[in-house]
Amino acid sequence: MIRNSFVPLAQSNKKGVVLFLSNGHAEDLIASTVIEKLSQECFPWEIRALPLVGEGRAYDEIGIKVLGPRRMMPSGGFVEFNPLWLARDMASGWLGVLRGQVGVLRKQRAATRLVVCVGDIFLVILSVFFLKKPIVFLSTAKSDYARLYKGHYLVEKWLMKWFCQLVLSRDELTTSSLRDFGINAVYVGNVMMDCLKISDEELGIGENRHVVGILPGSKEEAYKNLPIILDAVKKISRESFLFRKTDFLLALAASLSLKRLGEVVFSSRDWILKSSASEEKKQGIVAYLVSSPGIRIKIVEGRFADVLNSSQVIIGLSGMGNEQAVGLGKPVVSFPTEGPQITKKFLRIQQLILGEAISIVEPKAEAVAEEVSAILSHPEKKEEALRVGKKRMGGPGAAAQVADLIKKELGEQEW
C-alpha cells in the first residue's frame, strides 16, 4: 500500500501536487494502477485524486488522498446511453455534487503541477476552466474502431490539440488518427490489462473440465441479470458433451452483496445458496449456488483476474471486465439489459471495439446457452479471441510506461 502523508503541502518536502481526475469505477482502477507504478520509486510530488463518479474506493485501497464530495449517482456515470438516467441523476443532486467538485478544483489550482485525466473529455474541460495546468489525458472512453458511435468529435480533437501536453489513447488505430490531427498522442498499451492481478490459484477446478466464467456486473442491475444467467447455466449443463463436465465461476464484485444475491436466488426457488468450507474461503470461493441435478456455481470474491484466467468462455455483463476478458483471449457472450450500463447501444459499441471476440445475443437463457455451447465446441472461436485480444487490448506493461511518461512530463516542466 502507498503511504501518502496527509500533512499540508507547505509542511512536507513535496514539490507540488499531481492531481488525478477520473470519472468511473474502471477509470478509478486504471488511475490507481498507474499511481502504484509512480510510487514504486521515490516520487517527489504528492498525489491526490478526485473521482467525479462514484466513491473512489480504488484510491482508498492504495492510501491516496481522495478529494471532494463522493456520491454514487443512479446512472453510475452512464448517462449517454439513456437521457432518462441523466434526469434521475439531476433529481438525486448531481448538480450540487458537481458544484462541490468544481470548488475543490479551484482550491487545488495553486498547489497542482500536473493534471492526469483518466476517462473522457469532460475531465479535460474541467481542468482547462478550473485548474489551468498542464494536462496528461488517458482517453479510455473512445476508439476509432467504433468511430461511428464512439469516435472523437472534432471539438474533442481541438481541445486535445490545444490543451493536452500528452494524450494516451487505448489502441494504435485511434492513436494514428489523433496524430494525423496534430495531437501529441502515444500508444503504449492498455492499462486495463495491468489492473488484473493473476495468481496461481486454481479455484478447485479439476482436469479436463470446461470452465465458464460469469460476470453479472458490479452495479444494481447485476441482481436483475442473474435469473437469465442461472437459467442459461442449467441449459448449458444439459448439453450432452458438457453434462457433469463443466465448472461455473461467478465473480462477485465488491460492490455486490452476497445476501442480496441469495435473496434473488431464493425467489427463483430452483437454486439455493450454500456456504463454502473454510479452506475454500481462503481460495476466494465464498459460497455456492446449487441446483439439481448436481449443478453448482462457485461464487468467487477478490479473485476476479483468476476467474477470467481460469475460464474458457465468459458470460459477461461488465464494461471493463468484458474487455479484460478479451485481452486475455477469452470469448465473451453478452446480452442487453435494462441498463443503465449494459444497453443495446453500449454492447454495439463494445462489439465494434472488440470485434468477433464478443457475441451479442438476445436476453434469453436459450440464446445465451446456445452461444456458450457453440464456443466451447468450436476451438477456432477461442483462437479468434486470442488474436483480437492481442491486437486491440495489448498485454500487460502499459501502466509502467504511462508512469514513466508522467515523470518525463514533470521533469520537462522543471526546466
Secondary structure, 3 states (H helix, E strand, C coil): CCCCCCCCHHHCCCCCEEEEEECCHHHHHHHHHHHHHHCCCCCCCEEEEEECCECCHHHHHCCCEECCCCECCCCCCCHHHCHHHHHHHHHCCHHHHHHHHHHHHHHHCCCEEEEEEEECHHHHHHHHHHCCCCEEEEECCCCHHHHHHHCCCHHHHHHHHHHCCEEEECCHHHHHHHHHCCCCEECCCCHHHHHCCCCCCCCCCCCCCEEEEEECCCCCHHHHHHHHHHHHHHHHHHCCCCCCCEEEEEEECCCCCHHHHHHHHHHHCCCEEEECCHHHHHHCEEEEEEECCCEEEEEEECCHHHHHHHCCEEEECCHHHHHHHHHCCCCEEECCCCCCCCCHHHHHHHHHHHHHHEEECCCCHHHHHHHHHHHHCCHHHHHHHHHHHHHHCCCCCHHHHHHHHHHHHHHHHHC
